[in-house]
Amino acid sequence: RMTSKERAALVASLPSTLKANVLRMLEPKEAAVTLRGLDKDDVVGALEEMNAKEQAEIIQCLSGKDRTAILSRMEPYERAIIMNELPLEDWMVFFRSLDVQDVAKTMSEMTPEDNLDAISNMTSSERADVFSVMNPQERSGLAMMLNPEVLASTLAEMSLNDRKDLVNTLPADEKAVVLCSMTEDVRALLVKSIMPDEFEGASIPMRPGRDGDFLDTLRNMGPEALHGTLEEMAQRDKVSLLLMLPVRE
């Protein structure tokens, strides 16, 4: 019987197709031990000759450091296919071993349903990190699928500019629900950031589009939430916001 070191030396000398054939004959744990002694690019080459189920079984048996080195060398679509072979809790182990850019690229190759499962099982700070590097269109679609409270907790972990960019992609009614799910101080900062350019006076007509959407957001928030938001704003910002409202409001 060969030692793991001897087996690794033999497998290293084979082309990728034969490497994959040898790995198939081994138990996943033995295959993982064998792969530890190989160049990581050679490992990826061998795994590419195997189906996703075989890949997943072996990768699950690798140590965290080896798993990260191999997954990060794979194409995003290859990682996404492997994820489909794993239970959700193992997805999260894999995701947490990857750089946030690699997580976002992998998610871009996954179905919306799978993305929702993954993002819902992340912590608020993990979601914020992923959202900060995601394609804006994908981020917006995913954000609208999240529970408003979950999205609000995620936004609280993001930079103000990232919060603004994400919230501005939401329709006015959903924007209002998310804002109402925030604490008043965080909500006030975000409302100020998405407020259209300040008006010199109340006589200036509202512009269609962005200004109208902002007013619709305020209306959908309701008087109580709006009052709490105003209480947290600086006097100058408070006056600017109030001047945007029609006199009757």
Disulfide bonds with the S-S distance in Angstrom:
none
